[in-house]
Amino acid sequence: MKEIMEPKRLEAKAGMQWIKKGYTLFMKAPLLWIVLVAICFVAAAGISAIPVIGEPLASLLMPVVVIGLMAGSNSLDKGDELELAHLFSGFQKHTTHLINLGGIALVSQYLIFGAMKMLGGEKLVAILMGSQAAEPAVFQQALAGAGTAIMIGTVMFTLLLMSMQFAPMLVFFRDVAPIAAMKLSLRAFTHNVSAMFVYGMAFLLLAMLASIPMMLGWLMLMPMVFTTMYASFCDIFPEEKQPSSSVSERDIIDPSDPSHF
């Protein structure tokens, strides 16, 4: 049985170390980082604007786009240069598996919205999906009686977010199959609750500070969302493989499989 890493259990102070490493990676090429992130946001907005298929297509491609920024972080981490070409890294390796991740996330979102509708949140879901105007009075009416739907939806979306946090990087850098990658990503959170809490609180403080001078601080903070994510991934899933019996050989992507290109 072929085995791969289990997520490491880290101390709470690791959360601050991710912030520091993310800042260091950003400062190696600050202007180019701002340009790359801006390109990603403009591209995502442009795709989402396509009628009918835009938003689902953007969701499918999201892991591919994120990997472009992670590949840039990896290059800087190894002492190489950050380049515009890094944005296309997700289209050069494991593309099918990354798109599969996006598909799983998209289907999961629809299932969660469906569950929320069944629990009395039909109007709220219509607003969230953009099929109904989000006027204040309409929004307040949608919230009324949707307490259970909001609670269940929040829990399910949180679990989905945690399972997707490291999944693209596990697929791209560690050759893990999509479903197995999502399971590992979720376990990474449950194994490192204290570190994630410290990281989240520190980033929340930075977000408030970044918003003070006309939101200009977000020019630095948005790239750091991705550089700190990469830093946490490297810390929790180090490159050297660790013994584990939780992921079997079938969960490893076969390098000879042409579908990963």
ABEGO torsion letter per residue (X at the ends): XBBBBBBBBBBAAAAAAAAAAAAAAAAABAAAAAAAAAAAAAAAAAAAABBGAAAAAAAAAAAAAAAAAAAAAAAAAAGBBBBAAAAAAAAABGAAAAAAAAAAAAAAAAAAAAAAAAAGAAAAAAAAAGABBABAAAAAAAABGAAAAAAAAAAAAAAAAAAAAAAAAAAAAAGBBAAAAAAAAAAAAAAAAAAAAAAAAAAAAAAAAAAABGGAAAAAAAAAAAAAAAAAAAAABBABBBBBAABBAAABBBAABAAAX
